[in-house]
Amino acid sequence: MGNNPVKTVRSFSMQVEPPMLTKEHEKIIVQTWHGIRGDLERIGLLMFTGLFDQHPETKKYFGLPGMPITEQDKQNMVRVREHGLRFMNVVRDLLTHIAERSEERRVGKECRSRWSPYH
């Protein structure tokens, strides 16, 4: 009979502070946002279809088929459009409160906890 030592691996979480935005950064972000915020549904759709084109392996996280999503694929196009809009509404909420760090962190933490099971 041998003496097998048990190895213990300890996990830990590392708290990393996000880089601080300067007032100038905030101004640039808000100005850029004002230029694109007009049609959040279209922007969200473009963003996710671009993601799926560049990284087709991500479709599985959305329950989408492996083939390209086309305008003729109405059911999946609606799902992608709706998800894109929900995502862009979160971005809008974050940018609405960009100067309010505690609110930004609260919304960010809520998003991470909601979406972390998918990672």
N, C-alpha and C positions, 0 to 999 in steps of 0.2 A: 504494500500500500504506500502510495506516494503522498507527499505533503504538497498539495497544490494551493498556492496562495490565491486569494480572491482579489482581483483588481477592481478598484472602485473608480469610476469616472464621475467627476462632479461637473454638473452643468451650471452655468452662470449666465446672467444676462448683463450685457454691457449697455450702460446708458450713454448715449452719444447725443450731445446737444447739437441741434441743427445750426447751420451757420446763421449768423444774425443778418437780417436785411437792414440796409441803411434806408434812410428816408428817400434817397435818390433811387435805390432799387425799387422801393415800393411805388414811387412815382412812375417809373418805366413800366412796371408790371401793370399798374392800373391803366395807364395810357394804352398799352397794347391790348388789354382786355376790352377797353371801350371800343377799339377798332374791330373786334371780332365777336362781340357778345350778341349781335343782332339775331342770329339764327342758330341757337344752341343745338337744336335737333340736327340740323345739317352738319354742323361742325362735329358733333359727337359721332354721327354716322360716318363721316369722312375719316375721323380719327380711328375708329374701330375697324372699318374696312381696310384702311391702310395697315393697321396692326396685323390683321389676318392675312393680308397679301404678303407682308414682309416676314411674318412669323406664323405660318399656317398651323404649327403645332399648338398654338394658343386657343384655337377653336374648340378643342376638347373641353376646356374649362367653361365654355359657354353652351355646351351640349349641341354644338353645330357639326354638320357633316364635314368630311375632309375636303370635299370639292369646293371650288370657288363659289362665293355667294354672288348671285346675279340679281338684277332687277326682276327677273322672272320667278325667282325664288321668294315669293311674296311673304310667306310665313316667317322665314328666317330673317328676311330684310326688316320686317316689322320688329322682331325681337332685338335685332342689332340697333335699330333706330331708337327704340325705347330705352335700351340700356345706355346707349350713347347720350341720350337726353338726361337720364338720371345722373350719369357721371358728370356731365357738364353742369348740372344744377349744383352738385357738390363743389365743383370748382368755383362756380359763381358765389356760393355761400362762403367759401374760404376767402375769396378775393373781396367780398363785401366787408369782411372783418379782418382784413390784412393788418391793420394797425392795432387790432385788439388781440394781442398774443395769446391770452388765456382762452379766448373763444376759438382761435385758430387751432390751438393745441387740442381743445376739447373735440372739435369737429374731426380733426385728423385722427385722434385716438379712437373715436367712434368708428371711423371708416376702416382703420386698421383692424379693429376687433371684429367688424362685420365681414371683412374680406380676407382675413388671415387664414380661415380654413381652406381657401382655394390655393394656397401656396404650398 
